[in-house]
Amino acid sequence: MSLVLRQICLVSRDVAPVVRTLRDVFGLAPVYVDEAVGTYGLENTLLGVGAQFLEVVAPVRPGTAAGRYLDRMGGDSGYMVICQADTRATQEEIRANAAAQGVRVAEERDAGSYRMMQLHPGDMGASFLSVPWVEGGDAEGTWPFAGVDGWREKVTDDLVTAITAAELRSTDPDRLAAHWGAVAGLPVETVGCLPTIRLRNATLRFAETRDTHPDCLAGLDLSVRDRRAILDRAEALGLPIRKQEVEICGVRFALTEAE
């Protein structure tokens, strides 16, 4: 079994200013707008991070799941962790694990060459977990959720090269990590005193939530070429900065210099 962190989704009341900030701070380029998300009362934009993606979604009508999530979080937040399954068998195994853990499938679609499967955030805790399978299983290959292959020529990596970790916060991080590990079918390790799940190209880290903030997708680690340049850009925009972290869309972006 193998899972690759391929995409992270953020949710906001308005897509455009978040995309503009991500572009201005990290030098990331928008690579795709999926008009099909209008079916769910959403608009979106995807930005390329190497062969990974940062997606920003926002509700465009009342009564959407994204709108309710924003209300529950009290503002902009991380929304979805999207991990590519290497095979259909892996995806089916995770579906069975989810059912055994009482986790509902919130949305699924089989298009033949790919199959999307999203697990309910209320059952997973902290965020959606989406586990799509794409024919070929290439961790840097075709990605139908970003327009198949058209994204490749638009990606810029002058400053940021990869998303290397996602941090999920909970009042009980050990319990949450065990639950995610059971669903993913992957072991939980302790790394730097925090429960952690290793994916093929990244890690899922579980930390204790601060104050009374609800369980959430609270942080991302980025591999960057020039941390000082990014921090200078963030400071010029008046963004919250703590040590080597920048906060955008309610999410802390921790910056690690690429080797």
Secondary structure as GFF3:
##gff-version 3
##sequence-region A 1 259
A	DSSP	beta_strand	3	11	.	.	.	ID=ss1
A	DSSP	alpha_helix	15	26	.	.	.	ID=ss2
A	DSSP	beta_strand	30	32	.	.	.	ID=ss3
A	DSSP	three_ten_helix	35	40	.	.	.	ID=ss4
A	DSSP	beta_strand	42	49	.	.	.	ID=ss5
A	DSSP	beta_strand	52	59	.	.	.	ID=ss6
A	DSSP	alpha_helix	65	73	.	.	.	ID=ss7
A	DSSP	beta_strand	77	85	.	.	.	ID=ss8
A	DSSP	alpha_helix	88	100	.	.	.	ID=ss9
A	DSSP	beta_strand	105	110	.	.	.	ID=ss10
A	DSSP	beta_strand	114	119	.	.	.	ID=ss11
A	DSSP	alpha_helix	121	124	.	.	.	ID=ss12
A	DSSP	beta_strand	128	130	.	.	.	ID=ss13
A	DSSP	beta_strand	133	134	.	.	.	ID=ss14
A	DSSP	three_ten_helix	144	146	.	.	.	ID=ss15
A	DSSP	three_ten_helix	152	154	.	.	.	ID=ss16
A	DSSP	beta_strand	160	170	.	.	.	ID=ss17
A	DSSP	alpha_helix	173	184	.	.	.	ID=ss18
A	DSSP	beta_strand	189	191	.	.	.	ID=ss19
A	DSSP	beta_strand	194	198	.	.	.	ID=ss20
A	DSSP	beta_strand	203	208	.	.	.	ID=ss21
A	DSSP	beta_strand	216	224	.	.	.	ID=ss22
A	DSSP	alpha_helix	227	236	.	.	.	ID=ss23
A	DSSP	beta_strand	241	242	.	.	.	ID=ss24
A	DSSP	beta_strand	245	248	.	.	.	ID=ss25
A	DSSP	beta_strand	251	257	.	.	.	ID=ss26
###
